[in-house]
Amino acid sequence: MIKLRGALILFLLLLVVFRLSSCATQKPKLVLFISIDQLRYDYLTRFSKYFGDNGFNLFFKDGANFTNAQFKHSVTKTSAGHAVISTGTHANVNGVIANRWYDRQQ
């Protein structure tokens, strides 16, 4: 009975390992994140006639455009803001709290 239980546990562990290894080999989807400081959201549509077909207009044609996306965020530092936009998490989760880092060893 003990050998059967051990064999069953080993089988289940191997099943989990093989299942996880097959998940890791899947090709990830590509996400392109572009953030331009001081660029208002409406400038891309306002000046789209000046963009080429293989530039920003390609994103409008083939990509997703979120015109009313909001995230409650109050930190006004550039790095922290970009981290919030790209990760969807606040600074206490993503770790980016300022534009400069304090290194205790220096």
C-alpha positions in Angstrom: 0.0 0.0 0.0 2.9 2.4 0.8 4.6 1.6 -2.5 1.4 2.3 -4.4 0.9 5.6 -2.6 4.5 6.6 -3.3 4.1 5.7 -7.0 0.9 7.7 -7.2 2.5 10.7 -5.6 5.5 10.4 -8.0 3.2 10.1 -11.0 1.2 13.2 -10.0 4.4 15.2 -9.5 5.7 14.1 -12.8 2.4 15.0 -14.4 2.6 18.5 -12.9 6.2 19.0 -14.0 5.5 18.0 -17.6 2.4 20.1 -17.7 4.3 23.2 -16.5 7.2 22.6 -18.8 4.9 22.5 -21.8 3.4 25.8 -20.7 6.8 27.4 -20.5 7.5 26.7 -24.2 4.6 28.6 -25.6 5.5 31.7 -27.5 4.5 34.9 -25.6 2.4 37.5 -27.2 4.1 40.8 -28.1 3.1 44.0 -26.3 4.6 47.2 -27.6 4.5 50.0 -25.0 5.4 53.5 -26.2 5.3 56.4 -23.7 6.2 59.9 -24.7 6.5 62.5 -22.0 4.3 65.6 -22.3 2.4 64.1 -25.3 -1.3 64.6 -25.0 -3.5 61.7 -26.0 -5.3 63.6 -28.7 -2.2 64.7 -30.5 -1.9 61.2 -32.2 -5.3 61.6 -33.8 -5.0 65.3 -34.4 -1.7 65.0 -36.3 -2.3 61.5 -37.8 -2.3 62.9 -41.4 1.4 63.7 -40.9 2.3 60.2 -39.9 3.3 57.5 -42.4 1.4 54.3 -43.1 4.1 52.2 -41.5 4.5 54.5 -38.4 1.9 55.5 -35.8 -0.9 55.0 -38.3 0.0 51.3 -38.5 -0.8 51.1 -34.8 -4.2 52.8 -35.3 -5.0 50.4 -38.2 -3.8 47.1 -36.7 -3.4 47.8 -33.0 -5.5 48.7 -30.0 -6.2 52.3 -29.1 -7.5 52.9 -25.6 -8.8 56.5 -25.5 -10.4 56.4 -22.0 -8.0 54.2 -20.0 -7.6 55.3 -16.3 -5.6 54.1 -13.4 -5.8 55.8 -10.0 -2.2 57.0 -9.5 -1.0 60.1 -7.8 2.8 59.9 -7.9 4.1 62.7 -10.3 7.6 61.2 -11.0 8.2 60.2 -14.6 9.8 56.8 -13.8 7.1 55.8 -11.4 4.4 56.9 -13.8 5.8 54.9 -16.7 6.1 51.8 -14.4 2.5 52.2 -13.4 1.4 52.4 -17.0 3.5 49.5 -18.2 2.8 47.1 -15.3 -0.6 48.1 -14.1 0.6 48.1 -10.5 1.3 50.8 -8.0 4.8 51.6 -6.7 4.5 49.4 -3.7 4.2 46.4 -6.0 6.5 47.3 -9.0 9.2 48.9 -6.8 9.7 52.1 -8.9 9.1 55.0 -6.6 11.2 57.8 -8.0 13.4 58.9 -10.8 16.6 58.4 -8.8 17.8 55.5 -6.7 19.6 55.8 -3.4 22.5 53.3 -3.2 23.6 52.8 0.4 27.0 51.4 -0.7 28.0 54.7 -2.4 
